[in-house]
Amino acid sequence: MVELKPGQLVRSLAGRDKGNHYLVLEKLDQKHVLLVDGRSRPVARPKKKNVAHLQHYERRVDPAQLDGPDQLTDNQVIRHLKELVPETGAPEEEV
């Protein structure tokens, strides 16, 4: 099983949000993480998702830029996602 870390870029593989990109906000346990995208899933209302339903990428936000969930804003999340996800919709490197 892959270890997901806060700030890591992921894409949903199952559910109504299939194909959407998110940042990992927090790891809850071995099977679940909290995800944010700044729009439909703001920092105040993160999405709980099973890690088995996620595709992870090696791209992630610099940990120094993440001051914790209390300091992270939706605008920062949106900006980080725009930087990490190219205009084509999916990062080149898939794992």
QUISULPE-V793864 format. One record per residue. N is the residue number from 0. PSI is psi in radians with two decimals (* if undefined). BURIAL is + if it has 9 or more other C-alpha atoms within 8 Angstrom, else -. D_LAST is the distance of its C-alpha to the last C-alpha in Angstrom with 2 decimals. Layout:
N PSI BURIAL D_LAST
N PSI BURIAL D_LAST
This chain:
0 2.45 - 12.39
1 2.40 - 10.16
2 1.93 - 12.63
3 2.42 - 12.55
4 2.68 - 15.01
5 2.37 + 17.45
6 -0.08 + 16.61
7 2.49 + 12.82
8 2.30 + 11.58
9 2.83 + 10.54
10 2.38 + 11.38
11 2.32 + 13.70
12 -0.20 + 13.27
13 2.68 + 16.85
14 -3.09 - 20.25
15 -0.38 - 22.37
16 0.31 - 19.85
17 2.27 + 17.21
18 -0.22 - 15.32
19 2.53 - 16.50
20 2.50 + 14.71
21 2.87 + 15.83
22 2.46 + 16.06
23 2.15 + 16.24
24 -0.76 + 19.95
25 2.56 + 20.52
26 2.18 + 19.41
27 -0.85 - 22.16
28 -2.88 - 21.52
29 -0.47 - 19.01
30 -0.18 - 18.26
31 2.52 + 18.97
32 2.84 + 18.28
33 2.31 + 20.26
34 2.59 + 18.79
35 2.63 + 20.67
36 -0.05 + 20.71
37 -0.24 + 24.25
38 -1.46 - 25.76
39 -0.42 - 25.65
40 1.48 + 24.31
41 2.96 + 26.18
42 -0.57 + 26.10
43 -0.34 - 29.30
44 1.18 - 27.81
45 2.79 + 24.12
46 2.27 - 22.35
47 2.24 - 21.73
48 2.49 + 18.64
49 2.32 + 17.36
50 -0.36 - 13.89
51 -0.33 - 13.50
52 0.30 + 13.83
53 2.49 + 11.06
54 2.20 + 7.56
55 2.70 + 6.63
56 2.72 + 6.10
57 -0.24 - 7.56
58 2.41 - 10.55
59 2.81 + 13.44
60 2.48 + 17.17
61 2.20 - 19.35
62 -0.46 - 20.76
63 -0.43 - 24.22
64 -0.24 - 24.00
65 1.85 + 23.51
66 0.18 + 26.95
67 2.81 - 26.22
68 -0.45 - 26.27
69 -0.43 - 30.01
70 -0.40 - 29.70
71 2.34 + 26.73
72 2.84 - 28.02
73 -0.66 + 26.74
74 -0.66 - 27.40
75 -0.72 + 25.22
76 -0.81 + 22.29
77 -0.76 + 22.87
78 -0.77 - 23.12
79 -0.72 + 19.91
80 -0.70 + 18.00
81 -0.63 - 19.79
82 -0.66 - 18.79
83 -0.54 + 15.04
84 2.03 + 14.78
85 2.93 + 16.38
86 -0.45 - 19.26
87 -0.31 - 17.50
88 -0.42 - 15.77
89 2.39 - 12.02
90 2.65 + 10.34
91 -0.71 - 9.91
92 2.02 - 6.66
93 2.50 - 3.78
94 * - 0.00
